[in-house]
Amino acid sequence: MSTGHDNHDAARATGRQEVPAYGTPSPDTDPDTGADTRPVVGADMEPVRLLPAPVTITDREADQRADIVADTKAASTSDGEVLEGRVISPGRSRAEVVHAVITSEQSRSVGKAVARHALYVPGGAVSVARRVWEAGTTSRHQRMMRQAELSGNAELLSEWETRAEAFRNHRHRRVMDWIAAPFILAKGLIVGTFALFFFLLGLGVLLALARKDAGALLAPLNGFLSLVNLIATVVVFLWTPVVIATPFVLLAVLWNEGRRRAPLPSWLATASDADLDAAIDEHSIAQALLALRIAAIKDALKAAPLQFITPARRDGRGTHAVVRLPLGVTTEQIAAKRTQLAGALYRQAKEVWPTTGSEEGILDLWVADKGALAEGAGEYPLLSEGTCDVFKGVPFGKTLRGLPITMPIMERNAIGGGMPGQGKSSSARVGFAGIALDPTAELRIWVPDANFDFEAFAPRCSRYVMGAEDEKLAEILQDLRDLHEEVQRRGELLIKYQIPSVTREYAGRDVGLHPLACLLEEAHVLFQHPEFGKEAQQLAINIVRLGRKRGIFLFVSTQAPTKDSIPRDVTRNCSNGIAFAVGDHVANDALLGQGAYRGGHRATELIPGTDRGTCVVKGFSGQRSEIVQVYFINIDKDNDQITPIIERSLKLIADHGRAVPGTGRARPAEITVTVRDLLADLDAVLGADPVQVANVPALLQRAFPGHRPYQGMSGTSLRKILATDHGIKVPSTGNRYPLNPATVRDAIARRPDPDTIDRHGDNGDESGPHLLAG
């Protein structure tokens, strides 16, 4: 015992560590057999278990091993690669290891993917077989007749019976044609062969006579046989690849068909399947309605399929279907569960629109394609040209179906709102940009806030007030009083001219019945003012009640459409409702009408930020509501799109010889035309080194931001102007088109002095300076 303690003490004193070396033979062990060679002392002694001798490693060796481990860890993490796995203890059996591998998450995911893609092929085969069977039999007709019989629709039942009988007759004629086809084909083949033979023979006779060579008699026939031989050679050459590829092509077709149409077991679904689009057809719609857990639908589907008045078909950017619901089920019940219906169709709630058809029991369903909202509305159609007639409405945006939609103006009022930054002010700007392009329309805009959104409209407005100070609010209130008097005055004019409402004929007569469009932006600021709010609310109520037939359109815009911020009588009399993303059903119904939320017309399902520029509107079409992506008109100083529209509207008014409506004054003098010398401006912005021509317009735009021709200039247009107007050809060196400043300055030095040209009266010299007007 003392010896062992002495050994451990010595090891600690020398800095060594004792580590048992498993499997290392001890000094008293036979190196060949491993047997103990030490003598047994006393037969009566207890057997002693001999432990292997400890193995020691020095501190240096321990440090080396630690360095190796650290280097290994650093190497494994230096590339940023993390290896995931499952640690299996070395004592586990092979069966346990195999079971652990098979039941791992990676194995399950791979297995599901393999099974899913493998089932697409038989599913596609079943789908194709079903479609072929229905195309060749009356099974579809029989199904529709059963539905008509169960629904008690005798007229529809008779119609489908007639269709079935006509299909049988057509199929019988087709079968008889197939029976007669072999005989007709054989007859045609014989006649065609003889005709071709005699044609070639006659052609050979003509060649022999023309060449005076009897050997040319069979030349056409030999040429034809050579052509046949060539075609046969090509067919034989291509036959093998075609035969080999045909099964693979067939499998690909069946796989694609199964992926689109074949239903798969739910246990095969994975998280990545959320991005896959599901086919919208009669089967998926019926299953989605069944998933709503409405007892009447469940009982009806046990007896017979649903009756589709209009089968599922493509409609714009989605699928449209009209379904007759079972007895006792209304469209309102379906609309109230729109979220569940969308989930069953693998869509977002805003992409599924169940509305009422011609009857309460008829469901008119439109389902958008996945991601249809991401396409946007596109460019504003009147951005660069065109006019408007407010009696026909103004461009507003596009529906989810991709169809343009207009906002009605005459005999309407509008209320718009939503959370900040979702497009509320932008929608009002789009609407009033269209109104401004009607030369007979008068604009009045009031913004009781420090807001730049409508500053560009000021030259086109007869009254424009912007600001949140009490003085500004008092001015807006006075304008509302004047507008209320205008309502009364126009009522007397309608009596005078004996017309029930303003028409296009009287709007253009300059008799005081022209269209008058007013915008009250951030209306809650004025309506909740402690001093002016009550009177402003009452004035607004009277205007929306009485101004409609008098050609007055009032657009009330707010961020907070509640009963306290907007009078209920204002919201009730606004037939146009525009709702961007809102926070609750109260704001939703304030914009879209009482009961809109309960009926499934919900702007609460629009996501702030994600659905910016998308809104739910009412009163724009024959539908109770539509989801619309609004056009966007930029007002940034770097890309000002609204100012050119306003300038074009002022020029349009001047061309008609009118004053700006409501002002009694003309505005053509306010349209200033600036003229600049392109070469002089290039000389100012270019340095000493050549610059790629595509980058030059940006230099001009930054140096001269107020000159509009520079704002729309591109590198290509600049090259054309330099070549046609100034004789400067930009070389295409390395396809980069470098513009050399020395070339520009040389062109400036070569052209004559304008003063000299004026003195000689020769203003048409092509070598003179060319100016850009804007």
For each residue, the residues with C-beta under 8 A, 3 or more apart:
1: 4 5
2: 5 6
3: 6 7
4: 1 7 8
5: 1 2 8 9
6: 2 3 9 10
7: 3 4 10 11
8: 4 5 11 12 18
9: 5 6 12 13
10: 6 7 13 14
11: 7 8 14 16 17 18 56
12: 8 9 15 16
13: 9 10
14: 10 11
15: 12 58 59
16: 11 12 56 57 58 59
17: 11 56 57 62
18: 8 11 54 55 56
19: 54 55 56 57
20: 51 52 54 55
21: 24 52 53 54 55
22: 52
23: 52
24: 21 52 53 55
25: 29 30 31 34 52
26: 29 50 52 53
27: 53
28: 36 37 38 50
29: 25 26 34 35 36 37
30: 25 33 34 35 36 37
31: 25 34
32:
33: 30
34: 25 29 30 31
35: 29 30
36: 28 29 30 50
37: 28 29 30
38: 28 50
39:
40: 43 45
41: 45
42: 45
43: 40
44:
45: 40 41 42 48
46:
47:
48: 45
49:
50: 26 28 36 38
51: 20
52: 20 21 22 23 24 25 26
53: 21 24 26 27
54: 18 19 20 21
55: 18 19 20 21 24
56: 11 16 17 18 19
57: 16 17 19 61 62 65
58: 15 16 61 62
59: 15 16 62 63
60: 63 64
61: 57 58 64 65
62: 17 57 58 59 65 66
63: 59 60 66 67
64: 60 61 67 68
65: 57 61 62 68 69
66: 62 63 69 70
67: 63 64 70 71
68: 64 65 71 72
69: 65 66 72 73
70: 66 67 73 74
71: 67 68 74 75
72: 68 69 75 76
73: 69 70 76 77
74: 70 71 77 78
75: 71 72 78
76: 72 73 81 83
77: 73 74 80 81 82
78: 74 75
79:
80: 77
81: 76 77
82: 77
83: 76
84:
85:
86: 100 104
87:
88: 92 96 97 100
89: 92
90:
91:
92: 88 89 96 97 100
93: 96 97
94: 97 98
95: 98 99
96: 88 92 93 99 100
97: 88 92 93 94 100 101
98: 94 95 101 102
99: 95 96 102 103
100: 86 88 92 96 97 103 104
101: 97 98 104 107
102: 98 99 107
103: 99 100 107 108
104: 86 100 101 107 108
105: 108 109
106: 109 110
107: 101 102 103 104 110 111
108: 103 104 105 111 112
109: 105 106 112 113 270
110: 106 107 113 114
111: 107 108 114 115
112: 108 109 115 116 267 268 270
113: 109 110 116 117 270
114: 110 111 117 118
115: 111 112 118 119 268
116: 112 113 119 120 264 268 270
117: 113 114 120 255
118: 114 115 121
119: 115 116 122 123 258 262 264 268
120: 116 117 123 124 254 255 256 258 259 262
121: 118 124 125 251 254 255 258
122: 119 125 126 254 258 262
123: 119 120 126 127 257 258 261 262 263 264
124: 120 121 127 128 253 254 255 256 257 258 259 261 262
125: 121 122 128 129 254 258
126: 122 123 129 130 262
127: 123 124 130 131 257 258 261 262
128: 124 125 131 132 254 257
129: 125 126 132 133
130: 126 127 133 134
131: 127 128 134 135
132: 128 129 135 136
133: 129 130 136 137 139
134: 130 131 137 139 140
135: 131 132
136: 132 133 171
137: 133 134 140
138: 141 142 164 167 168
139: 133 134 142 143
140: 134 137 143 144
141: 138 144 145 160 161 163 164 167
142: 138 139 145 146 164
143: 139 140 146 147 305
144: 140 141 147 148 156 160 307
145: 141 142 148 149 157 160 161 164
146: 142 143 149 150 304 305
147: 143 144 150 151 304 305 306 307
148: 144 145 151 153 154 156 157 160 307
149: 145 146 152 157
150: 146 147 303 304
151: 147 148 156 307 324
152: 149
153: 148 156 157
154: 148 157 158
155: 158 159
156: 144 148 151 153 159 160
157: 145 148 149 153 154 160 161
158: 154 155 161 162
159: 155 156 162 163
160: 141 144 145 148 156 157 163 164
161: 141 145 157 158 164 165
162: 158 159 165 166
163: 141 159 160 166 167
164: 138 141 142 145 160 161 167 168
165: 161 162 168 169
166: 162 163 169 170
167: 138 141 163 164 170 171
168: 138 164 165 171 172
169: 165 166 172 173
170: 166 167 173 174
171: 136 167 168 174 175
172: 168 169 175 176
173: 169 170 176 177
174: 170 171 177 178
175: 171 172 178 179
176: 172 173 179 180
177: 173 174 180 181
178: 174 175 181
179: 175 176 182
180: 176 177 183 184
181: 177 178 184 185
182: 179 185 186
183: 180 186 187
184: 180 181 187 188
185: 181 182 188 189
186: 182 183 189 190
187: 183 184 190 191
188: 184 185 191 192
189: 185 186 192 193
190: 186 187 193 194
191: 187 188 194 195
192: 188 189 195 196
193: 189 190 196 197
194: 190 191 197 198
195: 191 192 198 199
196: 192 193 199 200 224
197: 193 194 200 201 221
198: 194 195 201 202
199: 195 196 202 203
200: 196 197 203 204 220 221 224
201: 197 198 204 205 217 220 221
202: 198 199 205 206
203: 199 200 206 207 220
204: 200 201 207 208 216 217 218 219 220 221
205: 201 202 208 209 217
206: 202 203 209 210
207: 203 204 210 211 216 217 219 220
208: 204 205 211 212 213 214 215 216 217
209: 205 206 212
210: 206 207
211: 207 208 216
212: 208 209
213: 208 216
214: 208 217
215: 208 218 219
216: 204 207 208 211 213 219
217: 201 204 205 207 208 214
218: 204 215 221 222
219: 204 207 215 216 222 223
220: 200 201 203 204 207 223 224
221: 197 200 201 204 218 224 225
222: 218 219 225 226
223: 219 220 226 227
224: 196 200 220 221 227 228
225: 221 222 228 229
226: 222 223 229 230
227: 223 224 230 231
228: 224 225 231 232
229: 225 226 232 233
230: 226 227 233 234
231: 227 228 234 235
232: 228 229 235 236
233: 229 230 236 237
234: 230 231 237 238
235: 231 232 238 239
236: 232 233 239
237: 233 234 240
238: 234 235 241 242
239: 235 236 242 243
240: 237 243 244
241: 238 244 245
242: 238 239 245 246
243: 239 240 246
244: 240 241 247 248
245: 241 242 248 249
246: 242 243 249 250
247: 244 250 251
248: 244 245 251 252
249: 245 246 252 253
250: 246 247 253 254
251: 121 247 248 254 255
252: 248 249 255 256
253: 124 249 250 256 257
254: 120 121 122 124 125 128 250 251 257 258
255: 117 120 121 124 251 252 258 259
256: 120 124 252 253 259 260
257: 123 124 127 128 253 254 260 261 262
258: 119 120 121 122 123 124 125 127 254 255 261 262
259: 120 124 255 256 262
260: 256 257 279
261: 123 124 127 257 258 279 281
262: 119 120 122 123 124 126 127 257 258 259
263: 123 283 287
264: 116 119 123 268 269
265: 268
266: 269
267: 112
268: 112 115 116 119 264 265
269: 264 266 273
270: 109 112 113 116 273
271: 274
272: 275 276
273: 269 270 276
274: 271 346
275: 272
276: 272 273 346
277: 346 369 370
278: 284 345 346
279: 260 261 284
280: 284 285 312 318 319 321 345 367
281: 261 284 285 312 319
282: 285 286 305 306 308 311 312 321
283: 263 286 287
284: 278 279 280 281 287 288 345
285: 280 281 282 288 289 306 312 321 323 345 365
286: 282 283 289 290 301 305 306
287: 263 283 284 290 291 344
288: 284 285 291 292 341 344 345
289: 285 286 292 294 297 306 323 334 341
290: 286 287 297 298 301
291: 287 288 340 341 343 344
292: 288 289 297 334 337 340 341 344
293: 298
294: 289 297 298 329 333
295: 298 299
296: 299 300 326 327 328 329
297: 289 290 292 294 300 301 325 326 329
298: 290 293 294 295 301 302
299: 295 296 302 303 326
300: 296 297 303 304 306 326 327
301: 286 290 297 298 304 305 306
302: 298 299
303: 150 299 300
304: 146 147 150 300 301
305: 143 146 147 282 286 301
306: 147 282 285 286 289 300 301 323 324 325 326
307: 144 147 148 151 323 324
308: 282 311 312 321 322 323 324
309: 322 323 324 357 362
310: 313 320 321 322
311: 282 308 321
312: 280 281 282 285 308 319 320 321
313: 310 319 320 321
314: 318 319 320
315: 318 319 320 366 401
316: 399 400 401 402 403
317: 368 369 372 375 400 401 402
318: 280 314 315 351 366 367 368 369 372 400 401
319: 280 281 312 313 314 315 366 367 369
320: 310 312 313 314 315 364 365 366 367
321: 280 282 285 308 310 311 312 313 365
322: 308 309 310 357 362 363 364 365
323: 285 289 306 307 308 309 362 363 365
324: 151 306 307 308 309 361 362 363
325: 297 306 329 330 331 334 361 362 363
326: 296 297 299 300 306 329
327: 296 300 361
328: 296
329: 294 296 297 325 326 333 334 361
330: 325 333 334 360 361
331: 325 334 335 354 355 356 357 360 361 362 363 364
332: 335 336 356 360 598 599 600
333: 294 329 330 336 337
334: 289 292 325 329 330 331 337 338 341 354 363 600
335: 331 332 338 354 355 599 600 601
336: 332 333 598 599 600
337: 292 333 334 340 341
338: 334 335 341 342 349 352 354 600 602
339: 342 343 349 605
340: 291 292 337 343 344
341: 288 289 291 292 334 337 338 344 345 352 354
342: 338 339 345 347 348 349 351 352
343: 291 339 340 346 347
344: 287 288 291 292 340 341
345: 278 280 284 285 288 341 342 352 367
346: 274 276 277 278 343 370
347: 342 343 351 352 367 368 370
348: 342 351 352 605
349: 338 339 342 352 602 605
350: 373 605 606 611 614 627
351: 318 342 347 348 367 368 369 370 372 373 400
352: 338 341 342 345 347 348 349 365 366 367 368
353: 365 366 367 368 400 627
354: 331 334 335 338 341 363 364 365 600
355: 331 335 363 364 365 366 623 624
356: 331 332 359 360 362 363 364 624
357: 309 322 331 362 363 364
358: 362
359: 356 362
360: 330 331 332 356
361: 324 325 327 329 330 331
362: 309 322 323 324 325 331 356 357 358 359
363: 322 323 324 325 331 334 354 355 356 357
364: 320 322 331 354 355 356 357
365: 285 320 321 322 323 352 353 354 355
366: 315 318 319 320 352 353 355 400 401
367: 280 318 319 320 345 347 351 352 353
368: 317 318 347 351 352 353 372 373 400 401
369: 277 317 318 319 351 372
370: 277 346 347 351
371: 374 375
372: 317 318 351 368 369 375 400
373: 350 351 368 400 611 614 629
374: 371
375: 317 371 372 402 629
376: 613 629
377: 397 398 613 628 629 630 631 632
378: 398 631
379: 383 631
380: 383 395 430 433 631 632 633 641
381: 386 395 404 631
382: 385 386 387 388 395 433 434 437 645
383: 379 380 633 641 645
384: 644
385: 382
386: 381 382 437
387: 382 437 438 439 652
388: 382 392 394 395 434 435 437 438
389: 392 438 504
390: 393 394 409 410 434 435 438 440 441 515 517 553
391: 409 410 503 504 507 515
392: 388 389 406
393: 390 396 406 407 408 409
394: 388 390 406 407 409 430 431 433 434 435
395: 380 381 382 388 404 406 407 430 434 631
396: 393 405 406 407 427 430 431 434 617 620 628 630 631
397: 377 404 405 427 430 628 629 630 631
398: 377 378 402 403 404 405 628 629
399: 316 402 403 405 626 627 628 629
400: 316 317 318 351 353 366 368 372 373 627 629
401: 315 316 317 318 366 368
402: 316 317 375 398 399
403: 316 398 399
404: 381 395 397 398
405: 396 397 398 399 617 620 621 626 628
406: 392 393 394 395 396 620
407: 393 394 395 396 414 431 434 576 620
408: 393 411 412 576 619 620
409: 390 391 393 394 412 431 435 515 517 553
410: 390 391 502 515 551 553
411: 408 501 548 549
412: 408 409 548 553 575 576 619
413: 544 547 548 553 554 555 556 573 574 575 576
414: 407 431 553 554 555 556 574 575 576 577 578
415: 555 556 557 558 561 566 570 571 574 576 577 578 590 591
416: 424 427 428 555 556 557 558 577 578 579 580 591 615
417: 424 557 558 559 560 561 578 579 580 582 587 590 591
418: 422 423 424 559 579 580 581 582 591 603 615
419: 422 559 580 581 582 583 608
420: 424 559
421: 608 609 612
422: 418 419 580 581 606 608 609 611 612 613 615
423: 418 426 427 580 612 613 614 615 630 632
424: 416 417 418 420 427 428 557 558 559 578 580
425: 428 429 451 453 454 521 557
426: 423 429 430 453 613 630 632 633
427: 396 397 416 423 424 430 431 578 580 615 630
428: 416 424 425 431 432 454 519 521 555 557
429: 425 426 432 433 453 454 633 635 642
430: 380 394 395 396 397 426 427 433 434 630 631 632 633
431: 394 396 407 409 414 427 428 434 435 555
432: 428 429 435 436 443 445 454 457 517 519 555
433: 380 382 394 429 430 436 437 633 642 645 646
434: 382 388 390 394 395 396 407 430 431 437 438
435: 388 390 394 409 431 432 438 441 443 515 517 553
436: 432 433 441 443 457 460 645 646 649
437: 382 386 387 388 433 434 645 648 649 652
438: 387 388 389 390 434 435 441 515
439: 387 649 652 653 656 658 661
440: 390 507 508 514 515 658 661
441: 390 435 436 438 514 515 516 517 661
442: 462 514 515 516 517 661 662
443: 432 435 436 457 460 461 462 517 518 519 661 662
444: 461 462 463 464 479 483 516 517 518 519 662
445: 432 454 457 458 461 463 464 465 518 519 521
446: 463 464 465 466 476 479 518 519 520 521 526
447: 451 453 454 465 466 467 521 522
448: 465 467 468 472 473 476 520 521 522 523 525 526
449: 466 467 468 521 522 525
450: 466 467 468
451: 425 447 454 466 521 522
452: 455 635
453: 425 426 429 447 521 635
454: 425 428 429 432 445 447 451 457 458 464 466 519 521
455: 452 458 466
456: 635 640 642 643 646
457: 432 436 443 445 454 460 461 464 642 646
458: 445 454 455 461 464
459: 646 650 660 667 670
460: 436 443 457 646 649 650 660
461: 443 444 445 457 458 464
462: 442 443 444 660 661 662 663
463: 444 445 446 479 662
464: 444 445 446 454 457 458 461
465: 445 446 447 448 472 475 476 479
466: 446 447 449 450 451 454 455 472
467: 447 448 449 450 471 472
468: 448 449 450 472 473 525
469: 472 473
470: 473 474 531
471: 467 474 475
472: 448 465 466 467 468 469 475 476
473: 448 468 469 470 476 477 525 526 529 532
474: 470 471 477 478 532
475: 465 471 472 478 479
476: 446 448 465 472 473 479 480 520 526 536
477: 473 474 480 481 526 532 535 536 539
478: 474 475 481 482
479: 444 446 463 465 475 476 482 483
480: 476 477 483 484 536 539 540 543
481: 477 478 484 485 539
482: 478 479 485 486
483: 444 479 480 486 487 516 518 539 543 547 552
484: 480 481 487 488 539 542 543
485: 481 482 488 489
486: 482 483 489 490 516 552
487: 483 484 490 491 542 543 546 547 550 552
488: 484 485 491 492
489: 485 486 492 493 512
490: 486 487 493 494 502 512 513 547 550 551 552
491: 487 488 494 495 546 550
492: 488 489 495 496
493: 489 490 496 497 511 512 513
494: 490 491 497 498 499 500 501 502 513 549 550
495: 491 492 498
496: 492 493
497: 493 494 506 511 513
498: 494 495
499: 494 502 503 506
500: 494 549
501: 411 494 548 549 550 551
502: 410 490 494 499 506 507 513 515 549 550 551
503: 391 499 506 507
504: 389 391 507 508
505: 508 509
506: 497 499 502 503 509 511 513
507: 391 440 502 503 504 513 514 515 551
508: 440 504 505 514
509: 505 506 513
510: 514
511: 493 497 506
512: 489 490 493
513: 490 493 494 497 502 506 507 509 550 551
514: 440 441 442 507 508 510 551 661
515: 390 391 409 410 435 438 440 441 442 502 507 551 553
516: 441 442 444 483 486 551 552 553 662
517: 390 409 432 435 441 442 443 444 553 555
518: 443 444 445 446 483 543 552 553 554 555
519: 428 432 443 444 445 446 454 555 557
520: 446 448 476 523 526 540 554 555 556 557
521: 425 428 445 446 447 448 449 451 453 454 557
522: 447 448 449 451 525 526 557 558 559
523: 448 520 526 527 540 556 557 558 565 566
524: 527 528 558 559 560 565 566
525: 448 449 468 473 522 528 529
526: 446 448 473 476 477 520 522 523 529 532 533 536
527: 523 524 533 536 537 540 565 566 567
528: 524 525 533 564 565
529: 473 525 526 532 533 536
530: 533
531: 470
532: 473 474 477 526 529 535 536
533: 526 527 528 529 530 536 537
534: 537 538
535: 477 532 538 539
536: 476 477 480 526 527 529 532 533 539 540
537: 527 533 534 540 541 567 570
538: 534 535 541 542
539: 477 480 481 483 484 535 536 542 543
540: 480 520 523 527 536 537 543 544 554 556 567 570
541: 537 538 544 545 567 569 570 573
542: 484 487 538 539 545 546
543: 480 483 484 487 518 539 540 546 547 552 554
544: 413 540 541 547 548 554 556 569 570 573 574
545: 541 542 548 569 573
546: 487 491 542 543 549 550
547: 413 483 487 490 543 544 550 551 552 553 554
548: 411 412 413 501 544 545 552 573
549: 411 494 500 501 502 546
550: 487 490 491 494 501 502 513 546 547
551: 410 490 501 502 507 513 514 515 516 547
552: 483 486 487 490 516 518 543 547 548
553: 390 409 410 412 413 414 435 515 516 517 518 547
554: 413 414 518 520 540 543 544 547
555: 413 414 415 416 428 431 432 517 518 519 520
556: 413 414 415 416 520 523 540 544 566 570 574
557: 415 416 417 424 425 428 519 520 521 522 523
558: 415 416 417 424 522 523 524 561 565 566
559: 417 418 419 420 424 522 524
560: 417 524 565 566 587
561: 415 417 558 565 566 571 582 587 590 591
562: 565 566 586 587 590
563: 566 568 586 590
564: 528
565: 523 524 527 528 558 560 561 562
566: 415 523 524 527 556 558 560 561 562 563 570 571 590
567: 527 537 540 541 570 571
568: 563 571 572
569: 541 544 545 572 573
570: 415 537 540 541 544 556 566 567 573 574
571: 415 561 566 567 568 574 590 591 593
572: 568 569 594
573: 413 541 544 545 548 569 570
574: 413 414 415 544 556 570 571 577
575: 412 413 414 618 619
576: 407 408 412 413 414 415 617 618 619 620
577: 414 415 416 574 591 592 593 617 618 619
578: 414 415 416 417 424 427 591 615 617
579: 416 417 418 582 587 588 591 592 603 615 616 617
580: 416 417 418 419 422 423 424 427 603 606 611 614 615
581: 418 419 422 603 604 606 607 608 611
582: 417 418 419 561 579 587 588 591 603 604 606
583: 419 587 604
584: 587 588 604
585: 588 589 597 598 602 604
586: 562 563 589 590
587: 417 560 561 562 579 582 583 584 590 591 603
588: 579 582 584 585 591 592 596 597 601 602 603 604
589: 585 586 592 593 594 595 596 597
590: 415 417 561 562 563 566 571 586 587
591: 415 416 417 418 561 571 577 578 579 582 587 588 603
592: 577 579 588 589 596 597 601 603 616 618 625
593: 571 577 589 596 618
594: 572 589
595: 589 598 599
596: 588 589 592 593 599 601 602 618 625
597: 585 588 589 592 601 602 604
598: 332 336 585 595
599: 332 335 336 595 596 624
600: 332 334 335 336 338 354
601: 335 588 592 596 597 616 618 624 625
602: 338 349 585 588 596 597 605 616
603: 418 579 580 581 582 587 588 591 592 606 615 616
604: 581 582 583 584 585 588 597
605: 339 348 349 350 602
606: 350 422 580 581 582 603 611 614 615 616
607: 581 610 611
608: 419 421 422 581 611 612
609: 421 422 612
610: 607
611: 350 373 422 580 581 606 607 608 614
612: 421 422 423 608 609
613: 376 377 422 423 426 629 630 632
614: 350 373 423 580 606 611 627 628 629 630
615: 416 418 422 423 427 578 579 580 603 606 627 628 630
616: 579 592 601 602 603 606 625 626 627 628
617: 396 405 576 577 578 579 620 625 626 627 628
618: 575 576 577 592 593 596 601 624 625 626
619: 408 412 575 576 577
620: 396 405 406 407 408 576 617 626 628
621: 405 626
622:
623: 355 626
624: 355 356 599 601 618
625: 592 596 601 616 617 618
626: 399 405 616 617 618 620 621 623
627: 350 353 399 400 614 615 616 617
628: 377 396 397 398 399 405 614 615 616 617 620
629: 373 375 376 377 397 398 399 400 613 614
630: 377 396 397 423 426 427 430 613 614 615
631: 377 378 379 380 381 395 396 397 430
632: 377 380 423 426 430 613
633: 380 383 426 429 430 433 641 642 645
634: 639 640 641 642
635: 429 452 453 456 640 641 642
636: 639 640
637: 640 705
638: 701 705
639: 634 636 711
640: 456 634 635 636 637 643 644 711
641: 380 383 633 634 635 644 645
642: 429 433 456 457 633 634 635 645 646
643: 456 640 646 647
644: 384 640 641 647 648 708
645: 382 383 433 436 437 633 641 642 648 649
646: 433 436 456 457 459 460 642 643 649 650
647: 643 644 650 651 671
648: 437 644 645 651 652
649: 436 437 439 460 645 646 652 653
650: 459 460 646 647 653 654 660 667 668 670 671
651: 647 648 654 655 668 671
652: 387 437 439 648 649 655 656
653: 439 649 650 656 658 659 660 661 666 667
654: 650 651 657 658 666 667 668 671
655: 651 652
656: 439 652 653
657: 654
658: 439 440 653 654 661 666
659: 653 663 664 665 666 667
660: 459 460 462 650 653 663 665 666 667
661: 439 440 441 442 443 462 514 653 658
662: 442 443 444 462 463 516
663: 462 659 660 667
664: 659
665: 659 660
666: 653 654 658 659 660 669
667: 459 650 653 654 659 660 663 670 671
668: 650 651 654 671
669: 666
670: 459 650 667
671: 647 650 651 654 667 668
672:
673: 773 774
674: 706 707 773 774
675: 771 772 773
676: 680 681 704 707 709 771 772 774
677: 680 681 769 770 771 772
678: 681 682 721 722 725 726 770 771 772
679: 682 683 726 744 747 748 769 770
680: 676 677 683 684 748 769
681: 676 677 678 684 685 700 703 704 710
682: 678 679 685 686 696 700 739 741 744
683: 679 680 686 741 744 745 748
684: 680 681 703
685: 681 682 696 699 700 703
686: 682 683 691 696 699 739 741 744
687: 691 741
688: 741
689: 741
690: 738 739 740 741
691: 686 687 695 696 699 738 739 741
692: 695 696 715 736 737 738 739
693: 696 715 718 719 730 737 738 739
694: 697 714 715 737
695: 691 692 698 699 715
696: 682 685 686 691 692 693 699 700 715 718 739
697: 694 700 701 710 713 714 715 718
698: 695 701 702
699: 685 686 691 695 696 702 703
700: 681 682 685 696 697 703 704 707 710 713
701: 638 697 698 704 705 710 711 713
702: 698 699 705
703: 681 684 685 699 700
704: 676 681 700 701 707 710
705: 637 638 701 702 711
706: 674
707: 674 676 700 704 710 711 772 774
708: 644 711 712 774
709: 676 712 713 772 773 774
710: 681 697 700 701 704 707 713 772 774
711: 639 640 701 705 707 708
712: 708 709
713: 697 700 701 709 710 717 718
714: 694 697 717 718
715: 692 693 694 695 696 697 718 719 737
716: 719 720
717: 713 714 720 721
718: 693 696 697 713 714 715 721 722
719: 693 715 716 722 723 730 737
720: 716 717 723 724
721: 678 717 718 724 725 726 772
722: 678 718 719 725 726 728 729 730 739
723: 719 720 726 727 728 729 730
724: 720 721
725: 678 721 722 770
726: 678 679 721 722 723 747 770
727: 723 747
728: 722 723 743 744 747
729: 722 723
730: 693 719 722 723 737 738 739
731: 737 738
732: 735 736 737
733: 736 737 738
734:
735: 732
736: 692 732 733
737: 692 693 694 715 719 730 731 732 733
738: 690 691 692 693 730 731 733
739: 682 686 690 691 692 693 696 722 730 743 744
740: 690 743 744
741: 682 683 686 687 688 689 690 691 744 745
742: 745 746
743: 728 739 740 746 747
744: 679 682 683 686 728 739 740 741 747 748
745: 683 741 742 748 749
746: 742 743 749 750
747: 679 726 727 728 743 744 750 751
748: 679 680 683 744 745 751
749: 745 746
750: 746 747 767
751: 747 748 767 768 769
752: 756 757 765 767 768
753: 756 757
754: 757 758 768 769
755: 758 759
756: 752 753 759 760
757: 752 753 754 760 762 763 765 768
758: 754 755 761 763
759: 755 756
760: 756 757
761: 758
762: 757 765
763: 757 758 768
764:
765: 752 757 762 768
766:
767: 750 751 752
768: 751 752 754 757 763 765
769: 677 679 680 751 754
770: 677 678 679 725 726
771: 675 676 677 678
772: 675 676 677 678 707 709 710 721
773: 673 674 675 709
774: 673 674 676 707 708 709 710
